[in-house]
Amino acid sequence: MQKLVRYTGANRYGGRDEGVGGDDWVKPSVRTVIEHFAGLTWGDFSNMNGGPFPPHQTHNDGNDADGWFNGYNARDAATAQTIIGHLNDATYGSRILTVYVTYQQANGNAFWEAIRNVTLNDGRQARDVIRPLGGHTTHFHWIVSE
């Protein structure tokens, strides 16, 4: 495993999970991506030693980040447009491999309608990158490439 470094930004929410060495640990290349996106608030990354990090099934290798921005909890078309903006960021958008959000892939769902036919600037389909997953009503989850 690549050595993890501590994310020390003040833009954090939630507790720091000190019982598992803190949740502030990311790969250096991922920290660069995180620091690039101004206006986002960050929660869990990985624990100090990597590996299992309950209650997360991921967050174990320094590539995962939970985040939030003002308006996220609505999970509506405006929320979708903000996330699409992150994915279309010319510098690091293509490094965001997956975004987990709690939403329904159903006609009439404003979030789904806003992403389902969008092609990102790098050619990926937004619906393939922005994936529905329970437990993400109050924050999104990114998987970031090295």
DSSP file (Angstrom, degrees, kcal/mol; ACC not computed):
  #  RESIDUE AA STRUCTURE BP1 BP2  ACC     N-H-->O    O-->H-N    N-H-->O    O-->H-N    TCO  KAPPA ALPHA  PHI   PSI    X-CA   Y-CA   Z-CA
    1    1 A M              0   0    0      0, 0.0     2,-0.1     0, 0.0     3,-0.1   0.000 360.0 360.0 360.0 140.1    0.0    0.0    0.0
    2    2 A Q        -     0   0    0     59,-0.2     2,-0.1     1,-0.1     0, 0.0  -0.431 360.0 -93.3 -67.9 146.0    1.1    3.5   -0.8
    3    3 A K        -     0   0    0     -2,-0.1     2,-0.3     1,-0.1    -1,-0.1  -0.401  41.5-137.2 -62.5 131.7    1.9    5.6    2.2
    4    4 A L        -     0   0    0     44,-0.2     2,-0.3    23,-0.2    23,-0.2  -0.646  13.6-153.4 -90.6 150.3   -1.1    7.7    3.3
    5    5 A V  E     -A   26   0A   0     21,-3.7    21,-2.8    -2,-0.3     2,-0.3  -0.868  23.6-102.8-120.6 156.6   -0.8   11.4    4.3
    6    6 A R  E     -A   25   0A   0     -2,-0.3     2,-0.7    19,-0.2    19,-0.2  -0.607  21.0-140.3 -83.2 134.3   -3.0   13.3    6.7
    7    7 A Y        +     0   0    0     17,-3.7    16,-0.1    -2,-0.3    38,-0.0  -0.855  23.8 176.9 -89.3 119.5   -5.5   15.8    5.3
    8    8 A T        +     0   0    0     -2,-0.7    -1,-0.1     4,-0.0     4,-0.1   0.210  24.9 137.7-112.3  14.1   -5.4   18.8    7.6
    9    9 A G        -     0   0    0      1,-0.1    -2,-0.0     2,-0.1    33,-0.0  -0.262  54.7-135.5 -60.8 148.4   -7.9   21.1    5.9
   10   10 A A  S    S+     0   0    0      1,-0.2     2,-1.9    31,-0.0    -1,-0.1   0.569  85.1  93.6 -80.3  -9.6  -10.2   23.0    8.2
   11   11 A N        +     0   0    0     29,-0.1    31,-2.9    30,-0.0     2,-0.3  -0.466  61.7 129.2 -87.2  68.6  -13.2   22.3    5.9
   12   12 A R  B     -c   42   0B   0     -2,-1.9     2,-0.3    29,-0.2    31,-0.2  -0.853  38.8-164.3-122.0 154.7  -14.3   19.1    7.7
   13   13 A Y        +     0   0    0     29,-2.1    -2,-0.0    -2,-0.3    55,-0.0  -0.935  52.1  22.7-131.2 159.4  -17.6   17.8    9.2
   14   14 A G  S    S-     0   0    0     -2,-0.3    28,-0.0    29,-0.1    -2,-0.0  -0.003  96.2 -46.0  78.5 173.7  -18.4   15.0   11.6
   15   15 A G        -     0   0    0      1,-0.1    -2,-0.1     7,-0.0     8,-0.0  -0.264  47.0-124.1 -74.5 166.5  -16.1   13.4   14.2
   16   16 A R        -     0   0    0      6,-0.1     7,-0.8    28,-0.1     8,-0.2   0.327  30.6-129.8 -99.8   7.5  -12.6   12.3   13.5
   17   17 A D    > > +     0   0    0      5,-0.2     3,-1.9     1,-0.1     5,-1.8   0.891  35.2 175.6  50.3  51.0  -12.9    8.6   14.5
   18   18 A E  G > 5 +     0   0    0      1,-0.3     3,-1.9     3,-0.2    -1,-0.1   0.737  66.6  75.7 -61.9 -23.3   -9.8    8.7   16.7
   19   19 A G  G 3 5S+     0   0    0      1,-0.3    -1,-0.3     2,-0.1    -2,-0.1   0.701 102.8  39.4 -62.6 -19.0  -10.4    5.1   17.8
   20   20 A V  G < 5S-     0   0    0     -3,-1.9    28,-0.9    33,-0.0    29,-0.4   0.013 134.9 -83.9-117.4  26.3   -9.1    4.0   14.4
   21   21 A G  T < 5S-     0   0    0     -3,-1.9     3,-0.2    26,-0.2    -3,-0.2   0.641  82.3 -67.0  86.0  14.8   -6.3    6.5   14.1
   22   22 A G      < -     0   0    0     -5,-1.8    26,-0.6     1,-0.1    -5,-0.2  -0.032  42.6-108.5  87.2 163.0   -8.5    9.3   12.7
   23   23 A D  S    S+     0   0    0     -7,-0.8    22,-1.7    24,-0.2    24,-0.2  -0.059  89.6 100.5-116.6  30.5  -10.3    9.4    9.4
   24   24 A D        +     0   0    0     -3,-0.2   -17,-3.7    -8,-0.2     2,-0.4   0.242  51.0 115.1 -99.4   9.6   -8.0   12.0    7.9
   25   25 A W  E     +AB   6  46A   0     21,-2.0    21,-1.1   -19,-0.2     2,-0.3  -0.733  30.3 150.6-103.7 128.2   -5.7    9.8    5.8
   26   26 A V  E     -A    5   0A   0    -21,-2.8   -21,-3.7    -2,-0.4    37,-0.2  -0.909  50.3 -88.6-141.0 165.1   -5.5    9.8    2.0
   27   27 A K    >>  -     0   0    0     35,-2.0     4,-2.4    -2,-0.3     3,-0.6  -0.535  43.3-116.2 -70.8 146.7   -3.0    9.1   -0.7
   28   28 A P  H 3> S+     0   0    0      0, 0.0     4,-1.7     0, 0.0    -1,-0.1   0.884 116.3  52.0 -53.7 -40.9   -0.9   12.2   -1.6
   29   29 A S  H 3> S+     0   0    0      1,-0.2     4,-1.2     2,-0.2     5,-0.1   0.840 109.8  49.0 -67.2 -32.1   -2.3   12.3   -5.1
   30   30 A V  H <> S+     0   0    0     -3,-0.6     4,-2.6     2,-0.2    -1,-0.2   0.880 105.9  56.8 -73.3 -38.7   -5.9   12.1   -3.8
   31   31 A R  H  X S+     0   0    0     -4,-2.4     4,-2.7     1,-0.2    -2,-0.2   0.892 103.2  55.7 -58.6 -38.7   -5.2   15.0   -1.3
   32   32 A T  H  X S+     0   0    0     -4,-1.7     4,-1.0    -5,-0.2    -1,-0.2   0.912 109.5  45.9 -59.2 -43.5   -4.2   17.1   -4.3
   33   33 A V  H >X S+     0   0    0     -4,-1.2     4,-0.9     2,-0.2     3,-0.6   0.944 112.6  49.9 -64.3 -48.4   -7.6   16.5   -5.9
   34   34 A I  H >< S+     0   0    0     -4,-2.6     3,-0.8     1,-0.3    -2,-0.2   0.912 109.6  50.9 -57.4 -46.1   -9.5   17.1   -2.7
   35   35 A E  H 3< S+     0   0    0     -4,-2.7    -1,-0.3     1,-0.2    -2,-0.2   0.746 101.9  63.6 -66.8 -23.4   -7.7   20.4   -2.1
   36   36 A H  H << S+     0   0    0     -4,-1.0     2,-1.4    -3,-0.6    -1,-0.2   0.823  86.0  77.3 -69.3 -32.4   -8.5   21.6   -5.6
   37   37 A F  S X< S-     0   0    0     -4,-0.9     3,-1.0    -3,-0.8    -1,-0.2  -0.637  70.6-164.7 -90.3  90.0  -12.3   21.6   -5.1
   38   38 A A  T 3   +     0   0    0     -2,-1.4     3,-0.1     1,-0.2    -2,-0.1  -0.353  69.1  36.5 -67.9 150.5  -13.0   24.8   -3.1
   39   39 A G  T 3  S+     0   0    0      1,-0.3    31,-0.4    -2,-0.0     2,-0.3   0.373  89.4 114.1  88.8  -4.7  -16.4   25.1   -1.5
   40   40 A L    <   -     0   0    0     -3,-1.0     2,-0.4    -6,-0.2    -1,-0.3  -0.763  54.7-147.2 -98.7 147.7  -16.7   21.4   -0.5
   41   41 A T  E     - D   0  68B   0     27,-3.0    27,-2.1    -2,-0.3     2,-0.4  -0.915  17.7-144.5-111.2 140.7  -16.7   20.2    3.0
   42   42 A W  E     +cD  12  67B   0    -31,-2.9   -29,-2.1    -2,-0.4    25,-0.3  -0.836  22.6 170.3-116.4 144.5  -15.1   16.8    3.8
   43   43 A G        +     0   0    0     23,-3.1     2,-0.2     1,-0.4    -1,-0.1   0.352  58.4  10.3-110.7-116.2  -15.9   14.0    6.2
   44   44 A D        +     0   0    0      1,-0.1    22,-2.4    21,-0.1    -1,-0.4  -0.432  51.3 158.8 -75.9 140.4  -14.4   10.5    6.2
   45   45 A F        -     0   0    0    -22,-1.7     2,-0.3     1,-0.2   -21,-0.2   0.299  59.5 -51.4-114.8-107.0  -11.3    9.5    4.2
   46   46 A S  B     -B   25   0A   0    -21,-1.1   -21,-2.0    16,-0.1    -1,-0.2  -0.884  55.5 -98.9-130.4 164.6   -9.4    6.5    5.5
   47   47 A N    >   -     0   0    0     12,-0.6     3,-1.5     4,-0.3   -26,-0.2  -0.331  46.2 -94.3 -79.8 172.1   -8.0    5.5    8.8
   48   48 A M  T 3  S+     0   0    0    -28,-0.9   -44,-0.2   -26,-0.6   -27,-0.1   0.810 122.7  33.2 -58.1 -36.4   -4.4    5.9    9.6
   49   49 A N  T 3  S-     0   0    0    -29,-0.4    -1,-0.3     1,-0.4   -28,-0.1   0.297 103.3-130.4-105.0   9.1   -3.3    2.4    8.7
   50   50 A G    <   +     0   0    0     -3,-1.5    -1,-0.4     1,-0.1    11,-0.2  -0.283  63.7  95.1  68.0-164.8   -5.7    1.8    5.8
   51   51 A G  S    S+     0   0    0      9,-2.5    -4,-0.3    -3,-0.1    -1,-0.1  -0.258  82.4   4.5  78.1-167.5   -7.7   -1.5    5.9
   52   52 A P        -     0   0    0      0, 0.0     5,-0.1     0, 0.0     7,-0.1  -0.156  57.5-178.1 -55.3 140.3  -11.2   -2.0    7.3
   53   53 A F  B >   -H   56   0C   0      3,-0.6     3,-2.1     5,-0.3     5,-0.1  -0.628  31.6-114.8-143.1  76.1  -12.9    1.1    8.5
   54   54 A P  T 3  S+     0   0    0      0, 0.0     3,-0.1     0, 0.0     5,-0.0  -0.233  94.3  21.3 -56.6 143.0  -16.3    0.4   10.0
   55   55 A P  T 3  S+     0   0    0      0, 0.0     2,-0.1     0, 0.0     3,-0.0  -0.964 111.6  85.1 -90.1  11.3  -19.0    1.1    9.1
   56   56 A H  B <   -H   53   0C   0     -3,-2.1    -3,-0.6     1,-0.1     0, 0.0  -0.415  55.4-159.3 -75.5 143.9  -17.6    1.7    5.6
   57   57 A Q  S    S+     0   0    0     -2,-0.1    -1,-0.1    -5,-0.1     2,-0.1   0.630  90.0  22.2 -89.1 -18.3  -17.1   -1.1    3.1
   58   58 A T  S    S+     0   0    0     -5,-0.1    -5,-0.3     1,-0.1    -2,-0.1  -0.138  76.7  97.3-118.5-142.1  -14.6    1.0    1.3
   59   59 A H        +     0   0    0     -2,-0.1   -12,-0.6     1,-0.1    -1,-0.1   0.840  61.9 113.4  60.1  33.7  -12.5    3.9    2.7
   60   60 A N        +     0   0    0    -14,-0.2    -9,-2.5   -10,-0.1   -14,-0.1   0.373  69.4  39.6-118.2   5.1   -9.6    1.5    3.2
   61   61 A D  S    S-     0   0    0    -11,-0.2   -59,-0.2   -16,-0.1   -15,-0.1   0.367 107.3 -99.5-137.8   6.9   -6.9    2.5    0.8
   62   62 A G  S    S+     0   0    0    -37,-0.2   -35,-2.0   -36,-0.1   -32,-0.2   0.571 100.0  96.7  87.0   8.2   -6.8    6.3    0.7
   63   63 A N        +     0   0    0    -37,-0.2    81,-3.0   -18,-0.1     2,-0.3   0.469  64.8  84.4-105.7  -4.3   -8.8    6.8   -2.5
   64   64 A D  E     + E   0 143B   0     79,-0.2     2,-0.3    77,-0.0    79,-0.2  -0.765  48.8 176.7-106.9 145.7  -12.3    7.4   -0.9
   65   65 A A  E     - E   0 142B   0     77,-2.1    77,-3.2    -2,-0.3     2,-0.5  -0.975  19.5-149.4-147.7 130.7  -13.7   10.7    0.3
   66   66 A D  E     + E   0 141B   0    -22,-2.4   -23,-3.1    -2,-0.3     2,-0.3  -0.853  32.3 171.1 -95.1 134.6  -17.1   11.6    1.8
   67   67 A G  E     -DE  42 140B   0     73,-2.2    73,-2.4    -2,-0.5     2,-0.3  -0.864  21.0-163.7-141.1 173.4  -18.1   15.2    1.0
   68   68 A W  E     -D   41   0B   0    -27,-2.1   -27,-3.0    -2,-0.3     2,-0.3  -0.984   1.5-170.6-154.0 151.8  -20.8   17.8    1.2
   69   69 A F    >   -     0   0    0     -2,-0.3     3,-2.6   -29,-0.2     4,-0.3  -0.972  45.7 -79.1-142.4 158.2  -21.7   21.1   -0.4
   70   70 A N  T 3  S+     0   0    0    -31,-0.4    -2,-0.0    -2,-0.3     0, 0.0  -0.371 120.4  20.3 -58.6 124.7  -24.4   23.6    0.4
   71   71 A G  T >  S+     0   0    0     -2,-0.1     3,-1.2     4,-0.0     4,-0.5   0.273  88.1 117.0  98.1  -9.0  -27.6   22.4   -1.3
   72   72 A Y  G X   +     0   0    0     -3,-2.6     3,-2.2     1,-0.2    -2,-0.1   0.908  64.0  64.7 -57.6 -44.5  -26.5   18.8   -1.5
   73   73 A N  G 3  S+     0   0    0     -4,-0.3    -1,-0.2     1,-0.3    -3,-0.1   0.690  90.6  65.9 -60.6 -18.3  -29.2   17.4    0.8
   74   74 A A  G <  S-     0   0    0     -3,-1.2    -1,-0.3     2,-0.0    -2,-0.2   0.826  82.9-161.8 -68.5 -30.1  -31.9   18.4   -1.7
   75   75 A R    <   +     0   0    0     -3,-2.2    36,-0.5    -4,-0.5     2,-0.1   0.919  42.4 132.1  44.1  54.4  -30.5   15.8   -4.2
   76   76 A D  S  > S-     0   0    0     -5,-0.3     4,-2.4    34,-0.2     5,-0.2  -0.376  77.6 -70.5-117.2-166.5  -32.4   17.6   -7.0
   77   77 A A  H  > S+     0   0    0      1,-0.2     4,-2.3     2,-0.2     5,-0.2   0.872 131.8  52.8 -61.6 -38.0  -31.5   18.9  -10.4
   78   78 A A  H  > S+     0   0    0      2,-0.2     4,-1.9     1,-0.2    -1,-0.2   0.904 108.7  50.2 -65.5 -39.8  -29.3   21.7   -9.0
   79   79 A T  H  > S+     0   0    0      1,-0.2     4,-2.2     2,-0.2    -2,-0.2   0.935 110.3  50.5 -60.3 -46.3  -27.4   19.1   -6.9
   80   80 A A  H  X S+     0   0    0     -4,-2.4     4,-2.7     1,-0.2    -2,-0.2   0.900 108.4  52.3 -59.1 -42.6  -26.9   17.0  -10.0
   81   81 A Q  H  X S+     0   0    0     -4,-2.3     4,-2.1     1,-0.2    -1,-0.2   0.872 107.8  51.6 -64.6 -36.7  -25.6   20.0  -11.9
   82   82 A T  H  X S+     0   0    0     -4,-1.9     4,-1.7     2,-0.2    -1,-0.2   0.936 111.7  46.4 -64.2 -45.1  -23.0   20.8   -9.2
   83   83 A I  H  X S+     0   0    0     -4,-2.2     4,-2.3     1,-0.2    -2,-0.2   0.909 110.4  52.7 -64.7 -41.7  -21.7   17.2   -9.2
   84   84 A I  H  X S+     0   0    0     -4,-2.7     4,-1.8     1,-0.2    -1,-0.2   0.890 105.9  55.8 -59.7 -38.3  -21.6   17.2  -13.0
   85   85 A G  H  < S+     0   0    0     -4,-2.1     4,-0.3     2,-0.2    -1,-0.2   0.898 106.6  49.5 -59.9 -41.0  -19.5   20.4  -12.7
   86   86 A H  H >< S+     0   0    0     -4,-1.7     3,-1.3     1,-0.2    -2,-0.2   0.934 111.9  48.3 -61.8 -45.2  -17.0   18.6  -10.5
   87   87 A L  H 3< S+     0   0    0     -4,-2.3    -1,-0.2     1,-0.3    -2,-0.2   0.772 111.6  50.3 -68.2 -26.1  -16.8   15.7  -13.0
   88   88 A N  T 3< S+     0   0    0     -4,-1.8    -1,-0.3    -5,-0.2    -2,-0.2   0.394  77.0 131.9 -91.8   2.4  -16.3   18.2  -15.8
   89   89 A D    <>  -     0   0    0     -3,-1.3     4,-1.8    -4,-0.3     5,-0.5  -0.371  57.0-140.3 -57.3 126.4  -13.5   20.1  -14.0
   90   90 A A  T  4 S+     0   0    0      1,-0.2    -1,-0.2     2,-0.2     4,-0.1   0.768  94.4  43.4 -64.8 -27.1  -10.7   20.4  -16.6
   91   91 A T  T  4 S-     0   0    0      1,-0.0    -1,-0.2     2,-0.0    -2,-0.0   0.940 136.6  -3.6 -85.3 -50.9   -8.0   19.7  -14.1
   92   92 A Y  T >> S+     0   0    0     -6,-0.1     3,-1.7   -59,-0.1     4,-0.5   0.407  94.1 105.2-128.7   1.4   -9.2   16.8  -12.0
   93   93 A G  G >< S+     0   0    0     -4,-1.8     3,-1.4     1,-0.3    -3,-0.1   0.868  82.3  54.2 -55.9 -40.0  -12.7   15.8  -13.0
   94   94 A S  G 34 S+     0   0    0     -5,-0.5    -1,-0.3     1,-0.3    -2,-0.1   0.637  97.7  66.1 -72.5 -12.0  -11.7   12.7  -14.8
   95   95 A R  G <4 S+     0   0    0     -3,-1.7    50,-2.9    49,-0.1     2,-1.0   0.627  79.0  89.1 -81.3 -14.0   -9.9   11.5  -11.7
   96   96 A I  E <<  +F  144   0B   0     -3,-1.4    48,-0.2    -4,-0.5     3,-0.1  -0.755  56.8 176.9 -83.8 104.2  -13.2   11.2   -9.9
   97   97 A L  E     +     0   0B   0     46,-2.3     2,-0.3    -2,-1.0    -1,-0.2   0.873  60.6  10.7 -79.8 -39.3  -14.1    7.6  -10.9
   98   98 A T  E     -F  143   0B   0     45,-1.3    45,-2.1    32,-0.0     2,-0.4  -0.997  54.1-163.9-143.9 142.4  -17.3    7.1   -9.0
   99   99 A V  E     -Fg 142 130B   0     30,-2.8    32,-2.8    -2,-0.3     2,-0.5  -0.988  14.8-154.7-125.1 120.0  -19.8    9.4   -7.1
  100  100 A Y  E     +Fg 141 131B   0     41,-2.8    41,-1.5    -2,-0.4     2,-0.3  -0.838  22.8 162.4 -96.7 130.6  -22.2    7.6   -4.8
  101  101 A V  E     - g   0 132B   0     30,-2.3    32,-1.8    -2,-0.5     2,-0.8  -0.985  41.8-115.3-141.0 144.5  -25.5    9.5   -4.0
  102  102 A T        +     0   0    0     34,-1.4     2,-0.3    -2,-0.3    32,-0.1  -0.781  63.0 123.1 -84.3 115.2  -28.8    8.2   -2.6
  103  103 A Y        -     0   0    0     -2,-0.8     2,-0.5     8,-0.0    -2,-0.1  -0.966  57.8-108.6-160.6 165.6  -31.4    8.6   -5.4
  104  104 A Q        -     0   0    0     -2,-0.3     2,-1.9     2,-0.1     8,-0.3  -0.879  17.2-137.8-104.1 132.9  -33.9    6.6   -7.4
  105  105 A Q        +     0   0    0     -2,-0.5     2,-0.4     7,-0.1    -1,-0.0  -0.590  63.9 125.7 -84.0  76.0  -33.3    5.9  -11.1
  106  106 A A  S >  S-     0   0    0     -2,-1.9     3,-2.3     3,-0.1     7,-0.2  -0.989  70.4 -96.4-139.3 143.3  -37.0    6.6  -11.8
  107  107 A N  T 3  S+     0   0    0     -2,-0.4     3,-0.1     1,-0.3    -2,-0.0  -0.315 112.5  29.2 -54.2 137.6  -38.9    8.8  -14.2
  108  108 A G  T 3  S+     0   0    0      1,-0.3     2,-0.7     2,-0.1    -1,-0.3   0.192  83.6 124.1  92.7 -16.2  -39.8   12.0  -12.4
  109  109 A N    <>  -     0   0    0     -3,-2.3     4,-2.9     1,-0.2    -1,-0.3  -0.706  54.9-150.1 -78.4 116.4  -36.9   11.9  -10.0
  110  110 A A  H  > S+     0   0    0     -2,-0.7     4,-1.6     1,-0.2    -1,-0.2   0.848  93.0  50.5 -59.6 -38.5  -35.3   15.3  -10.6
  111  111 A F  H  > S+     0   0    0    -36,-0.5     4,-0.9     2,-0.2    -1,-0.2   0.958 113.9  44.2 -64.9 -50.1  -31.7   14.1   -9.8
  112  112 A W  H >> S+     0   0    0     -8,-0.3     4,-2.4     1,-0.2     3,-0.9   0.912 111.7  52.9 -60.3 -44.7  -32.0   11.1  -12.2
  113  113 A E  H 3< S+     0   0    0     -4,-2.9     4,-0.4     1,-0.2    -1,-0.2   0.835 107.4  53.8 -61.1 -31.7  -33.6   13.2  -14.9
  114  114 A A  H 3< S+     0   0    0     -4,-1.6    -1,-0.2    -5,-0.2    -2,-0.2   0.695 120.9  28.0 -77.9 -19.1  -30.7   15.7  -14.7
  115  115 A I  H X< S+     0   0    0     -3,-0.9     3,-1.6    -4,-0.9    12,-0.6   0.665  95.2  86.2-112.7 -20.5  -27.9   13.1  -15.1
  116  116 A R  T 3< S+     0   0    0     -4,-2.4    11,-0.1     1,-0.3    -3,-0.1   0.746 101.4  29.6 -65.2 -27.6  -29.3   10.2  -17.2
  117  117 A N  T 3  S+     0   0    0     -4,-0.4     2,-0.5     9,-0.1    -1,-0.3   0.101  92.6 118.8-116.1  22.8  -28.6   11.6  -20.6
  118  118 A V    <   -     0   0    0     -3,-1.6     8,-2.7     0, 0.0     2,-0.6  -0.777  46.6-158.4 -96.6 128.5  -25.5   13.7  -19.9
  119  119 A T  B     -I  125   0D   0     -2,-0.5     6,-0.2     6,-0.2     5,-0.1  -0.922  22.0-133.0 -99.9 125.1  -22.2   13.0  -21.5
  120  120 A L    >   -     0   0    0      4,-3.3     3,-2.4    -2,-0.6   -32,-0.1  -0.277  26.8-101.8 -73.0 162.6  -19.3   14.4  -19.5
  121  121 A N  T 3  S+     0   0    0      1,-0.3    -1,-0.1     2,-0.1   -33,-0.1   0.775 123.3  53.8 -56.8 -28.4  -16.5   16.4  -21.1
  122  122 A D  T 3  S-     0   0    0    -35,-0.2    -1,-0.3     2,-0.1     3,-0.1   0.352 123.1-102.9 -91.2   7.1  -14.2   13.3  -21.0
  123  123 A G  S <  S+     0   0    0     -3,-2.4    -2,-0.1     1,-0.3     2,-0.1   0.286  79.7 128.9  94.6 -10.4  -16.8   11.1  -22.8
  124  124 A R        -     0   0    0     -5,-0.1    -4,-3.3     1,-0.1     2,-0.5  -0.416  63.5-113.7 -74.2 155.4  -18.1    9.2  -19.8
  125  125 A Q  B >>  -I  119   0D   0     -6,-0.2     3,-1.4     1,-0.1     4,-1.1  -0.782  16.1-138.3 -87.6 130.4  -21.8    9.0  -19.2
  126  126 A A  H >> S+     0   0    0     -8,-2.7     4,-3.3    -2,-0.5     3,-0.7   0.881 103.4  58.2 -55.8 -39.7  -22.8   10.8  -16.0
  127  127 A R  H 34 S+     0   0    0    -12,-0.6    -1,-0.3    -9,-0.4   -11,-0.1   0.734 104.8  51.7 -66.1 -21.3  -25.2    8.0  -15.1
  128  128 A D  H <4 S+     0   0    0     -3,-1.4    -1,-0.3     1,-0.1    -2,-0.2   0.725 117.9  36.5 -84.4 -22.8  -22.3    5.5  -15.1
  129  129 A V  H << S+     0   0    0     -4,-1.1   -30,-2.8    -3,-0.7     2,-1.0   0.844 109.8  61.6 -95.1 -42.9  -20.2    7.7  -12.8
  130  130 A I  E  < S-g   99   0B   0     -4,-3.3   -30,-0.2   -32,-0.2    -1,-0.2  -0.772  79.0-173.7 -90.4 103.0  -22.9    9.0  -10.5
  131  131 A R  E     -g  100   0B   0    -32,-2.8   -30,-2.3    -2,-1.0     2,-0.3  -0.760  25.2-117.4-107.5 143.0  -24.2    5.8   -8.9
  132  132 A P  E     +g  101   0B   0      0, 0.0     2,-0.3     0, 0.0   -30,-0.2  -0.612  42.5 158.9 -77.1 132.7  -27.2    5.3   -6.6
  133  133 A L    >   -     0   0    0    -32,-1.8     3,-0.7    -2,-0.3    -2,-0.0  -0.902  37.9-118.6-155.3 125.0  -26.3    3.9   -3.2
  134  134 A G  T 3  S+     0   0    0     -2,-0.3   -32,-0.0     1,-0.2   -34,-0.0  -0.112  93.3  47.2 -55.8 158.3  -28.2    4.1    0.1
  135  135 A G  T 3  S+     0   0    0      1,-0.0    -1,-0.2   -33,-0.0     3,-0.2   0.520  85.4  96.3  86.1   6.2  -26.7    5.8    3.0
  136  136 A H    <   +     0   0    0     -3,-0.7   -34,-1.4     1,-0.1     5,-0.1  -0.218  39.4 112.8-122.6  42.8  -25.7    8.9    1.0
  137  137 A T  S    S+     0   0    0    -36,-0.2    -1,-0.1     1,-0.2     3,-0.1   0.752  88.2  33.8 -82.2 -25.7  -28.6   11.3    1.7
  138  138 A T  S    S+     0   0    0      1,-0.2     2,-0.3    -3,-0.2    -1,-0.2   0.371 129.0  17.4-111.9   2.4  -26.5   13.7    3.7
  139  139 A H        -     0   0    0    -67,-0.1   -37,-0.2   -71,-0.1     2,-0.2  -0.973  67.8-125.6-163.7 156.5  -23.2   13.4    1.9
  140  140 A F  E     -E   67   0B   0    -73,-2.4   -73,-2.2    -2,-0.3     2,-0.4  -0.635  21.1-139.1 -99.7 167.2  -21.7   12.1   -1.4
  141  141 A H  E     -EF  66 100B   0    -41,-1.5   -41,-2.8   -75,-0.2     2,-0.4  -0.994  14.2-162.9-131.0 124.9  -18.9    9.6   -1.7
  142  142 A W  E     -EF  65  99B   0    -77,-3.2   -77,-2.1    -2,-0.4     2,-0.5  -0.850  11.2-158.2-104.7 142.8  -16.1    9.9   -4.2
  143  143 A I  E     -EF  64  98B   0    -45,-2.1   -46,-2.3    -2,-0.4   -45,-1.3  -0.996  23.0-164.3-111.0 121.8  -13.7    7.3   -5.4
  144  144 A V  E     - F   0  96B   0    -81,-3.0   -48,-0.2    -2,-0.5  -114,-0.1  -0.886  12.9-129.2-113.7 134.6  -10.6    9.1   -6.8
  145  145 A S              0   0    0    -50,-2.9   -50,-0.1    -2,-0.4    -1,-0.0  -0.358 360.0 360.0 -76.0 161.4   -7.9    7.5   -8.9
  146  146 A E              0   0    0     -2,-0.1    -1,-0.1  -116,-0.0   -51,-0.1   0.470 360.0 360.0 -73.4 360.0   -4.3    7.9   -8.1
